[in-house]
Amino acid sequence: MNSSPRRGRRPGSPDVRAQILAVARDRFHREGYDGVTMRSLAVDVGVDAALISYYFGSKRGLFAAVLEISVHPADILAKLLEGDLETLPQRAVRTLVTVWDQPETGLPLLSAVRAAVADPELAALIRRGLHRELIDQLADRIGGADARHRAGTFVGQIGGLVFTRYVLAVEPLASMTVDEIVRTLGPALRITLFVPAVPARRPHAAGGPARGPAPR
């Protein structure tokens, strides 16, 4: 009987898929998006590159799958929206900074941002996800006039915080504590989220549409 090891593509299975994701996640974190190729990843895992393409389609597809394993912004927002709407801006900033400051959760997200900057198609993929999973969800929760406009602007401001603090490391924001950031940015974010972009018509009778809490 021939006892030599089998060569060629390893049979596909959930275990192999999980192993590909585990190796890819580690390499994306250490080397960034551009440092990983499908061929070199296949060598690390011990499979043909065709098998990785079969599971994930492309490197962008693989990277998106890796991001699903990391902290998902939509899941974080869903939990935040379960709390008091009055304190949502402050809680959102505090949670975001806490997540990004922790290497095990922040580094994968930073890799995603850097990859999106380098890859317009990946940026479009992430942008579509933001609209579907973040902006729509937030707009439904806050309601009122221009809800989607306010939600989109709010998400954009949060994105600006991420880019300034973690990608460019611009001072003083890069060195501020979470409490300082909440205290500094909270009031402006409250205005964005709760004040309609255009004056809303006054209800003609009691029981008109409810508005979000007024900024302090």
C-alpha positions as a printed Julia matrix, in Angstrom:
216×3 Matrix{Float64}:
   0.0    0.0    0.0
   1.26   3.47  -0.85
   1.48   5.42   2.44
   2.87   8.65   0.97
   0.84  11.76   1.81
  -1.75  12.93  -0.69
  -0.84  15.92  -2.79
  -3.01  18.54  -4.41
  -6.14  20.24  -3.16
  -7.35  19.27   0.27
 -11.01  18.18   0.33
 -13.23  21.07   1.28
 -14.95  21.01   4.67
 -16.11  23.44   7.33
 -12.91  22.69   9.24
 -10.75  23.69   6.28
 -12.78  26.87   5.79
 -12.35  27.75   9.46
  -8.62  27.1    9.21
  -8.33  29.39   6.19
 -10.14  32.13   8.09
  -7.97  31.7   11.17
  -4.71  31.95   9.2
  -6.03  34.84   7.09
  -7.17  36.75  10.16
  -3.76  36.44  11.77
  -1.91  37.5    8.62
  -4.21  40.43   7.86
  -3.64  41.69  11.4
   0.15  41.32  11.18
   0.79  42.3    7.56
  -2.15  44.44   6.55
  -4.38  43.99   3.53
  -1.7   44.47   0.88
   0.75  42.07   2.52
  -1.43  38.99   2.04
  -1.86  37.17  -1.26
  -4.17  34.28  -2.01
  -1.22  32.17  -3.17
   0.91  32.75  -0.08
  -2.09  32.16   2.16
  -2.76  28.86   0.38
   0.82  27.79   1.09
   0.43  28.67   4.78
  -2.79  26.69   5.11
  -1.63  23.8    2.94
  -4.37  23.99   0.31
  -4.63  25.07  -3.32
  -5.41  28.72  -3.94
  -8.4   27.49  -5.96
  -9.99  26.18  -2.78
  -9.74  29.61  -1.12
 -11.32  31.14  -4.23
 -14.06  28.51  -4.06
 -14.97  29.48  -0.51
 -14.53  33.26  -0.68
 -14.35  34.28  -4.35
 -11.52  36.78  -4.0
  -9.23  38.4   -1.47
 -11.91  41.04  -0.83
 -14.41  38.28  -0.13
 -12.0   36.59   2.23
 -11.28  39.87   3.99
 -15.01  40.54   4.4
 -15.4   37.1    5.96
 -12.54  37.86   8.34
 -14.24  41.11   9.34
 -17.39  39.19  10.23
 -15.36  37.31  12.82
 -14.13  40.55  14.33
 -16.33  43.09  16.1
 -19.24  43.95  13.84
 -20.25  47.64  13.96
 -23.89  46.8   13.29
 -24.0   44.51  16.31
 -22.49  47.22  18.51
 -25.0   49.78  17.24
 -27.92  47.41  17.84
 -26.94  47.1   21.49
 -26.47  50.86  21.82
 -29.93  51.49  20.38
 -31.47  49.35  23.11
 -30.45  51.98  25.64
 -31.69  55.49  26.36
 -31.83  57.6   23.19
 -30.98  60.67  25.27
 -27.47  59.4   25.98
 -26.83  57.66  22.64
 -24.17  60.08  21.28
 -22.04  59.87  24.42
 -22.43  56.11  24.7
 -21.61  55.66  21.02
 -18.36  57.63  21.32
 -17.35  55.84  24.51
 -18.02  52.41  23.03
 -16.26  53.21  19.77
 -13.11  54.48  21.46
 -13.07  51.55  23.86
 -13.36  49.02  21.04
 -10.74  50.72  18.85
  -8.3   51.17  21.72
  -8.18  47.42  22.39
  -5.65  45.73  20.05
  -7.65  42.52  19.66
 -10.66  44.42  18.33
  -9.14  47.64  17.06
  -6.42  46.2   14.81
  -8.83  44.26  12.56
 -10.97  47.37  12.15
  -7.91  49.48  11.39
  -6.89  46.96   8.74
 -10.34  47.3    7.19
 -10.09  51.09   7.03
  -6.62  51.01   5.49
  -7.67  48.38   2.99
 -10.71  50.43   2.0
  -8.5   53.45   1.35
  -6.32  51.35  -0.98
  -9.14  49.48  -2.71
 -12.1   51.48  -4.1
 -14.16  48.33  -4.63
 -13.69  47.27  -1.03
 -14.51  50.83   0.05
 -17.76  50.6   -1.92
 -18.53  47.27  -0.24
 -18.01  48.73   3.22
 -19.95  51.87   2.29
 -22.96  49.81   1.2
 -22.78  47.92   4.46
 -22.72  51.16   6.42
 -25.89  52.38   4.75
 -27.74  49.11   5.09
 -26.7   48.12   8.58
 -25.84  51.37  10.37
 -27.53  54.4    8.86
 -30.88  52.75   8.18
 -30.93  51.17  11.63
 -30.07  54.45  13.33
 -32.56  56.47  11.27
 -35.38  54.08  12.17
 -34.57  54.48  15.86
 -34.31  58.28  16.03
 -37.21  59.0   13.66
 -38.49  62.49  12.96
 -37.61  64.97  10.25
 -34.59  64.18   8.06
 -33.82  61.06  10.07
 -31.67  59.48   7.35
 -29.8   62.73   6.78
 -29.05  63.12  10.46
 -28.11  59.46  10.86
 -25.76  59.61   7.87
 -24.09  62.77   9.12
 -23.7   61.25  12.58
 -22.04  58.13  11.16
 -19.8   60.36   9.06
 -18.68  62.31  12.13
 -17.95  59.07  13.95
 -15.92  57.96  10.94
 -14.0   61.22  11.11
 -13.11  60.47  14.72
 -11.81  57.04  13.71
  -9.75  58.4   10.83
  -8.3   61.29  12.82
  -7.44  59.34  15.97
  -6.43  55.92  14.63
  -5.37  56.32  10.99
  -3.69  59.74  10.97
  -3.04  59.97  14.72
  -3.69  63.72  14.71
  -3.16  65.5   18.03
  -4.68  66.3   20.4
  -7.38  63.75  19.52
  -4.89  60.89  19.23
  -3.81  61.26  22.87
  -7.09  62.23  24.52
  -8.72  59.91  27.03
 -12.13  58.46  26.31
 -13.69  60.81  28.88
 -12.1   63.84  27.19
 -13.35  62.73  23.79
 -16.88  62.17  25.05
 -16.89  65.56  26.75
 -15.48  67.34  23.69
 -17.44  65.72  20.86
 -20.65  64.77  22.66
 -22.48  68.12  22.36
 -21.86  68.44  18.6
 -22.95  64.86  18.0
 -26.15  65.47  19.96
 -26.98  68.41  17.7
 -26.3   66.33  14.61
 -28.48  63.47  15.77
 -31.43  65.29  17.31
 -31.79  68.68  15.57
 -33.51  68.48  12.15
 -31.44  69.78   9.26
 -34.42  71.88   8.12
 -37.02  73.48  10.38
 -39.84  71.04  11.01
 -43.42  72.27  10.73
 -45.11  72.79  14.03
 -47.93  70.31  14.63
 -51.37  71.93  14.35
 -52.71  69.89  17.22
 -51.47  68.07  20.25
 -50.02  64.65  19.63
 -47.84  65.69  16.68
 -44.72  63.74  15.72
 -42.3   63.3   18.59
 -38.81  64.69  18.27
 -35.61  63.49  19.79
 -34.36  65.08  22.99
 -33.15  68.65  22.63
 -29.4   69.21  22.9
 -28.11  70.39  26.23
